[in-house]
Amino acid sequence: MAAPTIRELFANGVAELEKLGVESAASEVKLLLSDACGASPAEAAFSDRAATAEETERFRWFLRRRLGGEPVQYVLGHAYFYDLDLEVSPAVLIPRPETEVLVDRVLEKLPEGGALLDLGTGSGAIALSVARRRRDARVTAADVSEAALEVARRNASRIGAEVEFVLSDLFSGLAGRRFDVVAANLPYVPEEDRPLLAPEVALREPAVALFAPDGGFAVIGRALKALPEHLVPGGFAIFELDPRQAARAAETLERLGFAAGIRRDLAGRERFAEGVKR
């Protein structure tokens, strides 16, 4: 039997994922083929090169895992964020494009030689994106999960970024420390929304980094309460959240003595609450 071409593997893979209702089947199969066969994602749908037996088996192994419900990023072991190629595993959330807006805002607000705290760092996406662009900055990344910090440390080592990693339940491991900017992407999905999420999110990504009680606001609320002690006067904070929580977060910041506002993501959703400490 003749070896399949990359284009044939692409067509078969897309058909299999579409049977499961995967809307992004074509783009996901391109990523799988790129890792399995070395074809660029742009070439995968059109390449008539015959795949080797090893490439074919590797692709089919990837595809079986994706058909079994694993997110494509966990199958491949990496995800793209900003211009970084980050290691990801089930210990960390997969970085989302909307968080890049948060990084842009941090880069705008972080003063020369300033100190940034990335609260709930996960894979290190925020901290490492800033550290790569601002070599003058002092970047600290905290997470409650040691497994997540291990992933973030490996990413920092591979990228060559200088970041301090701290095991901390919110600010618990940062007593007495203050920062110029605090950026947080904490769990904000309401528990009652769990059945509404795609299975590869609800069942595969770490629940501790996704879900929170009190309509998803419980962890954010705890962090906001402690925030003033950990920002310098005039310091800036930005929290990513569910649009349904934006007004509540901004009102909380105002009560805590911040000049607060709401910022939208690229889709126009109220995705971030931010404030400057008066």
C-alpha positions as CSV (number, residue, x, y, z in Angstrom):
1,M,0.0,0.0,0.0
2,A,1.3,3.4,-1.0
3,A,2.2,5.8,1.8
4,P,-0.4,8.5,2.4
5,T,0.5,12.0,1.4
6,I,0.4,14.8,4.0
7,R,-2.6,16.2,2.2
8,E,-4.5,12.9,2.5
9,L,-3.6,12.7,6.2
10,F,-5.0,16.2,6.5
11,A,-8.3,15.4,4.8
12,N,-8.8,12.2,6.9
13,G,-8.0,14.0,10.1
14,V,-10.4,16.9,9.4
15,A,-13.2,14.4,8.6
16,E,-12.6,12.5,11.9
17,L,-12.7,15.7,14.0
18,E,-15.7,17.1,12.2
19,K,-17.6,14.0,13.1
20,L,-17.2,15.0,16.7
21,G,-18.4,18.5,16.0
22,V,-15.0,20.2,16.4
23,E,-15.5,23.6,14.7
24,S,-11.7,24.3,14.4
25,A,-11.0,20.9,12.9
26,A,-8.9,22.1,9.9
27,S,-6.7,24.5,12.0
28,E,-6.2,21.8,14.6
29,V,-5.2,19.2,12.1
30,K,-2.7,21.6,10.5
31,L,-1.0,22.0,13.9
32,L,-0.9,18.2,14.5
33,L,0.6,17.6,11.0
34,S,3.1,20.4,11.5
35,D,4.5,18.7,14.6
36,A,4.2,15.2,13.3
37,C,5.5,15.7,9.8
38,G,7.4,19.0,9.8
39,A,5.1,20.6,7.3
40,S,4.2,24.1,7.9
41,P,0.5,24.6,8.9
42,A,0.1,26.5,5.6
43,E,1.4,23.6,3.6
44,A,-0.4,20.7,5.3
45,A,-3.7,20.9,3.3
46,F,-1.8,20.9,0.0
47,S,1.4,18.9,0.3
48,D,1.7,15.9,-2.0
49,R,4.8,14.7,-0.2
50,A,4.4,11.1,1.0
51,A,4.5,10.9,4.8
52,T,7.0,8.4,6.2
53,A,5.8,5.5,8.3
54,E,7.1,7.2,11.4
55,E,5.4,10.5,10.6
56,T,2.1,8.7,9.8
57,E,2.1,6.9,13.1
58,R,3.0,10.0,15.0
59,F,0.1,11.9,13.4
60,R,-2.3,9.1,14.0
61,W,-1.2,8.9,17.7
62,F,-1.8,12.7,18.0
63,L,-5.2,12.4,16.3
64,R,-6.3,9.5,18.6
65,R,-5.5,11.6,21.6
66,R,-7.4,14.6,20.2
67,L,-10.4,12.3,19.4
68,G,-10.2,11.1,23.0
69,G,-10.9,14.7,24.2
70,E,-7.5,16.1,24.9
71,P,-7.0,19.7,23.8
72,V,-4.7,20.0,20.8
73,Q,-2.2,22.1,22.9
74,Y,-1.9,19.3,25.5
75,V,-1.5,16.7,22.7
76,L,1.4,18.7,21.3
77,G,2.7,19.8,24.6
78,H,3.0,23.5,23.7
79,A,0.9,26.6,22.8
80,Y,1.6,29.9,21.2
81,F,1.0,33.1,23.1
82,Y,2.2,36.6,22.0
83,D,5.3,35.6,20.1
84,L,6.2,32.8,22.6
85,D,6.0,29.1,22.1
86,L,5.2,27.8,25.6
87,E,5.2,24.4,27.1
88,V,1.8,23.5,28.4
89,S,0.5,20.4,30.3
90,P,-2.7,19.5,32.2
91,A,-1.1,21.3,35.2
92,V,-1.7,24.7,33.6
93,L,-4.4,26.5,31.6
94,I,-3.9,26.9,27.9
95,P,-3.1,30.6,27.3
96,R,-5.9,32.4,25.5
97,P,-5.4,35.2,22.9
98,E,-7.6,37.7,24.9
99,T,-4.9,37.7,27.6
100,E,-2.5,39.3,25.2
101,V,-4.6,42.5,25.7
102,L,-3.6,42.3,29.4
103,V,0.1,42.0,28.5
104,D,-0.2,45.1,26.3
105,R,-1.7,47.1,29.1
106,V,1.0,45.9,31.6
107,L,3.7,47.0,29.2
108,E,2.1,50.4,28.9
109,K,1.9,50.9,32.7
110,L,5.1,49.3,34.0
111,P,7.6,52.1,34.8
112,E,11.3,51.9,33.9
113,G,12.9,49.4,36.3
114,G,9.5,48.6,37.8
115,A,8.3,45.6,39.6
116,L,5.6,43.4,38.2
117,L,3.7,40.6,40.0
118,D,1.9,38.1,37.8
119,L,-0.6,36.6,40.2
120,G,-1.7,33.1,39.1
121,T,1.0,32.7,36.5
122,G,0.2,29.1,35.3
123,S,2.5,28.5,32.3
124,G,4.1,31.9,32.9
125,A,2.6,33.4,29.8
126,I,2.1,36.9,31.2
127,A,5.3,37.1,33.2
128,L,7.5,35.8,30.4
129,S,5.9,38.0,27.7
130,V,6.7,41.0,29.8
131,A,10.2,39.9,30.9
132,R,11.2,39.2,27.2
133,R,10.3,42.8,26.3
134,R,11.3,44.6,29.4
135,R,14.8,43.5,30.5
136,D,14.8,46.4,32.9
137,A,11.7,45.1,34.8
138,R,11.8,43.0,38.0
139,V,9.2,40.3,37.3
140,T,7.7,38.0,40.0
141,A,5.3,35.2,39.1
142,A,3.2,33.5,41.8
143,D,0.9,30.4,41.7
144,V,-0.7,28.2,44.2
145,S,0.3,25.1,42.2
146,E,3.8,23.8,42.4
147,A,3.2,21.7,39.3
148,A,2.2,24.8,37.4
149,L,5.4,26.6,38.6
150,E,7.5,23.7,37.4
151,V,6.1,24.3,33.9
152,A,6.6,28.0,34.1
153,R,10.2,27.6,35.3
154,R,11.0,25.3,32.3
155,N,9.5,27.9,30.0
156,A,11.6,30.7,31.5
157,S,14.7,28.6,31.2
158,R,14.0,27.7,27.6
159,I,13.1,31.3,26.7
160,G,16.0,32.8,28.6
161,A,13.9,35.2,30.7
162,E,14.7,36.3,34.2
163,V,11.6,35.7,36.4
164,E,11.3,35.0,40.2
165,F,8.8,32.2,40.8
166,V,7.0,32.0,44.2
167,L,4.7,29.3,45.5
168,S,1.8,31.4,47.0
169,D,-1.9,31.2,47.6
170,L,-2.6,34.7,46.2
171,F,-0.4,37.0,48.3
172,S,0.3,34.6,51.1
173,G,3.9,34.0,50.1
174,L,4.5,37.7,49.4
175,A,4.2,39.3,52.8
176,G,5.6,42.8,53.0
177,R,6.3,43.1,49.3
178,R,4.9,45.8,47.1
179,F,4.9,46.1,43.3
180,D,4.4,48.8,40.7
181,V,2.0,46.6,38.7
182,V,-0.1,43.6,39.6
183,A,-1.6,41.5,36.8
184,A,-3.9,38.6,37.6
185,N,-5.6,35.9,35.6
186,L,-7.3,34.0,38.4
187,P,-10.1,31.4,38.3
188,Y,-13.3,33.2,37.3
189,V,-15.6,30.7,35.7
190,P,-18.8,30.2,37.8
191,E,-19.3,26.7,39.1
192,E,-22.7,26.6,37.5
193,D,-21.2,27.2,34.1
194,R,-19.2,24.0,34.2
195,P,-21.8,22.0,32.1
196,L,-21.8,24.8,29.4
197,L,-18.1,24.5,28.7
198,A,-16.6,22.4,26.0
199,P,-15.6,19.0,27.4
200,E,-11.9,19.5,26.6
201,V,-12.0,22.6,28.8
202,A,-14.2,21.4,31.6
203,L,-12.8,18.0,31.9
204,R,-9.1,18.5,30.9
205,E,-7.9,21.8,32.0
206,P,-7.1,22.2,35.8
207,A,-10.3,23.0,37.7
208,V,-8.4,24.9,40.3
209,A,-7.4,27.4,37.7
210,L,-10.9,27.7,36.1
211,F,-13.7,27.6,38.6
212,A,-14.6,29.7,41.6
213,P,-17.7,30.0,43.9
214,D,-19.8,33.1,44.3
215,G,-20.5,33.4,40.6
216,G,-16.8,32.9,39.8
217,F,-15.8,35.9,41.9
218,A,-14.6,34.3,45.1
219,V,-10.9,34.1,44.3
220,I,-10.8,37.5,42.6
221,G,-12.6,39.0,45.5
222,R,-10.0,37.7,48.0
223,A,-7.2,39.0,45.8
224,L,-8.8,42.5,45.5
225,K,-9.2,42.7,49.3
226,A,-5.4,42.2,49.8
227,L,-4.3,44.1,46.8
228,P,-3.8,47.6,48.4
229,E,-1.1,46.2,50.8
230,H,0.9,45.0,47.8
231,L,0.9,48.0,45.5
232,V,3.0,51.1,45.8
233,P,1.1,54.5,45.8
234,G,0.2,55.2,42.2
235,G,0.6,51.5,41.4
236,F,-1.5,49.8,38.7
237,A,-3.5,46.6,38.8
238,I,-5.4,44.7,36.1
239,F,-7.5,41.6,36.5
240,E,-8.9,39.4,33.7
241,L,-12.4,38.1,34.5
242,D,-15.8,37.1,33.2
243,P,-17.6,40.1,31.6
244,R,-20.4,39.5,34.1
245,Q,-18.0,40.3,36.9
246,A,-16.4,43.5,35.5
247,A,-18.7,46.0,37.1
248,R,-18.5,44.3,40.5
249,A,-14.7,44.2,40.3
250,A,-14.5,47.9,39.4
251,E,-16.8,48.9,42.2
252,T,-14.7,46.9,44.6
253,L,-11.5,48.6,43.4
254,E,-13.2,52.0,43.9
255,R,-14.2,51.1,47.5
256,L,-10.6,50.1,48.2
257,G,-9.3,53.5,47.1
258,F,-8.5,53.0,43.5
259,A,-9.4,55.0,40.4
260,A,-11.0,52.1,38.6
261,G,-12.1,51.3,35.1
262,I,-13.2,48.5,32.7
263,R,-11.3,47.5,29.6
264,R,-12.7,45.5,26.7
265,D,-11.0,42.6,24.9
266,L,-10.6,42.5,21.1
267,A,-14.1,41.1,20.7
268,G,-15.6,44.0,22.6
269,R,-16.3,42.2,25.8
270,E,-15.8,43.8,29.2
271,R,-12.9,41.4,30.0
272,F,-10.7,43.4,32.4
273,A,-11.1,45.5,35.5
274,E,-8.2,47.8,36.2
275,G,-7.3,50.5,38.7
276,V,-4.6,52.9,39.9
277,K,-4.0,53.1,43.6
278,R,-4.7,56.6,44.9
